[in-house]
């Protein structure tokens, strides 16, 4: 196996140290700058984008009394009625404990209802109630507005490519 020479392994990018703030402290870069911008690792940039989307979604849903994890649970139960709590946890990337709390709160508020699995009676299956469907509809209007904001400036071909790329990452890394 050939080894790369020192010249080919060194980065060609000249790194400038962060400019000190007026008080001598290091200035933290804003989103989009330095390693928080195009120079950053893809995984970090995806996490940064996720954090920004989640915060914006939390703010958009706050007056409805719904958190983004609750919205995710409602969305999955709408798409796949009869899921167990464990299934919901896997689909929403939440812990079973967190989903348990969310399910109890949504059930208490009348947004979801439980039925027993017809064969495996110990398994609880969850579905939206009419109240839950109405709540989800109100949430979706706000989240769709956020989705439109995210896709602003993208043509449909580019948006489809990005969706395919993101879904492909999840599918590919699931195998690890």
C-alpha positions as CSV (number, residue, x, y, z in Angstrom):
1,X,0.0,0.0,0.0
2,X,1.4,3.4,-1.0
3,X,1.6,6.0,1.6
4,X,0.7,9.6,0.8
5,X,3.5,12.1,1.1
6,X,3.3,14.8,3.7
7,X,2.4,17.3,1.0
8,X,-0.7,15.4,-0.1
9,X,-2.0,14.8,3.4
10,X,-1.9,18.4,4.6
11,X,-4.9,20.5,4.1
12,X,-4.5,23.2,1.6
13,X,-6.9,25.5,3.5
14,X,-5.2,28.2,5.5
15,X,-7.1,28.3,8.9
16,X,-7.3,31.7,10.5
17,X,-7.9,31.7,14.2
18,X,-11.2,33.2,15.3
19,X,-11.0,36.9,15.7
20,X,-11.0,38.0,19.3
21,X,-13.9,39.9,20.6
22,X,-13.3,43.5,21.9
23,X,-13.0,42.2,25.4
24,X,-10.3,39.6,24.4
25,X,-12.6,36.6,24.4
26,X,-12.9,34.3,21.4
27,X,-15.9,35.2,19.2
28,X,-18.3,32.3,18.7
29,X,-19.2,32.0,15.1
30,X,-22.8,32.4,14.1
31,X,-24.7,29.7,12.2
32,X,-23.3,29.8,8.6
33,X,-19.8,30.9,9.6
34,X,-16.6,28.9,9.8
35,X,-17.2,25.3,11.0
36,X,-20.9,26.2,11.5
37,X,-21.0,26.9,7.7
38,X,-19.8,25.3,4.5
39,X,-16.5,24.3,6.2
40,X,-18.3,22.2,8.8
41,X,-18.8,18.4,8.9
42,X,-22.0,17.3,7.2
43,X,-23.2,15.5,10.4
44,X,-22.7,18.7,12.4
45,X,-24.4,20.8,9.8
46,X,-27.4,18.4,9.8
47,X,-27.6,18.5,13.6
48,X,-27.4,22.3,13.6
49,X,-30.2,22.5,11.0
50,X,-32.3,20.0,12.9
51,X,-31.9,22.1,16.1
52,X,-33.0,25.3,14.2
53,X,-36.0,23.5,12.7
54,X,-37.0,22.0,16.0
55,X,-36.8,25.3,17.8
56,X,-38.8,27.0,15.1
57,X,-41.4,24.2,15.2
58,X,-41.6,24.4,19.0
59,X,-42.4,28.1,18.8
60,X,-44.9,27.6,16.0
61,X,-46.8,24.9,18.0
62,X,-46.5,26.5,21.5
63,X,-49.9,28.2,21.6
64,X,-51.5,24.9,20.7
65,X,-49.9,23.3,23.7
66,X,-48.1,20.8,21.5
67,X,-44.3,20.0,21.5
68,X,-42.4,18.8,18.5
69,X,-42.1,15.3,19.9
70,X,-45.9,15.2,20.5
71,X,-46.4,16.4,17.0
72,X,-44.2,13.5,15.8
73,X,-46.3,11.0,17.8
74,X,-49.6,12.4,16.5
75,X,-48.2,12.3,12.9
76,X,-47.1,8.7,13.1
77,X,-50.3,7.6,14.8
78,X,-52.3,9.3,12.0
79,X,-50.1,7.7,9.3
80,X,-50.0,4.3,11.0
81,X,-53.0,3.8,13.3
82,X,-52.7,1.0,15.8
83,X,-49.0,1.3,16.6
84,X,-47.7,0.2,19.9
85,X,-45.7,2.6,22.1
86,X,-42.5,0.7,21.1
87,X,-43.3,1.2,17.4
88,X,-44.0,4.9,18.0
89,X,-40.6,5.3,19.8
90,X,-38.7,3.7,16.9
91,X,-40.5,5.9,14.3
92,X,-40.1,9.1,16.2
93,X,-36.5,8.6,17.4
94,X,-37.6,9.0,21.0
95,X,-37.0,6.7,24.0
96,X,-39.8,4.4,25.1
97,X,-39.9,6.3,28.4
98,X,-40.4,9.6,26.6
99,X,-43.1,8.1,24.4
100,X,-44.8,6.6,27.4
101,X,-45.1,10.1,29.0
102,X,-46.2,11.6,25.7
103,X,-48.9,8.9,25.2
104,X,-50.2,9.3,28.8
105,X,-50.5,13.1,28.3
106,X,-52.1,12.8,24.8
107,X,-54.5,10.1,26.2
108,X,-55.4,12.3,29.2
109,X,-56.1,15.2,26.8
110,X,-58.4,13.0,24.7
111,X,-56.2,13.2,21.6
112,X,-55.5,9.4,21.4
113,X,-57.2,6.3,22.5
114,X,-55.9,2.8,23.3
115,X,-57.2,-0.6,22.2
116,X,-55.8,-4.0,23.0
117,X,-54.1,-6.0,20.2
118,X,-56.6,-8.6,19.0
119,X,-54.1,-11.5,19.3
120,X,-51.5,-10.3,21.8
121,X,-53.8,-8.7,24.4
122,X,-50.9,-7.2,26.4
123,X,-49.9,-5.0,23.5
124,X,-51.6,-1.6,23.6
125,X,-52.4,0.0,20.2
126,X,-52.9,3.7,19.9
127,X,-55.0,5.7,17.5
128,X,-56.0,9.3,17.1
129,X,-59.4,10.4,18.4
130,X,-61.5,13.0,16.5
131,X,-60.0,15.6,19.0
132,X,-56.5,14.3,18.1
133,X,-57.2,14.6,14.4
134,X,-58.4,18.2,14.8
135,X,-55.3,19.0,16.9
136,X,-53.0,17.4,14.3
137,X,-54.7,19.4,11.5
138,X,-54.0,22.7,13.3
139,X,-50.4,21.6,13.9
140,X,-49.9,20.5,10.4
141,X,-50.9,23.9,9.0
142,X,-48.0,25.5,10.9
143,X,-45.5,22.7,10.1
144,X,-46.4,22.8,6.4
145,X,-45.6,26.6,6.5
146,X,-42.2,25.7,8.0
147,X,-41.6,23.1,5.3
148,X,-42.4,25.7,2.7
149,X,-40.0,28.0,4.3
150,X,-37.3,25.3,4.3
151,X,-37.9,24.6,0.6
152,X,-38.0,28.3,-0.4
153,X,-35.7,28.8,-3.3
154,X,-35.6,25.2,-4.3
155,X,-37.1,23.9,-7.5
156,X,-39.1,20.7,-7.3
157,X,-36.3,18.6,-8.8
158,X,-33.8,19.9,-6.3
159,X,-36.2,19.4,-3.4
160,X,-36.9,15.8,-4.6
161,X,-33.1,15.2,-4.8
162,X,-32.6,16.5,-1.2
163,X,-35.5,14.4,0.1
164,X,-34.0,11.3,-1.6
165,X,-30.6,12.1,-0.2
166,X,-31.8,12.6,3.3
167,X,-33.9,9.4,3.2
168,X,-31.0,7.5,1.7
169,X,-28.7,8.6,4.5
170,X,-31.1,7.2,7.1
171,X,-31.6,4.0,5.2
172,X,-27.8,3.5,4.6
173,X,-26.7,4.3,8.1
174,X,-29.5,2.1,9.6
175,X,-27.5,-0.8,8.4
176,X,-24.5,0.0,10.6
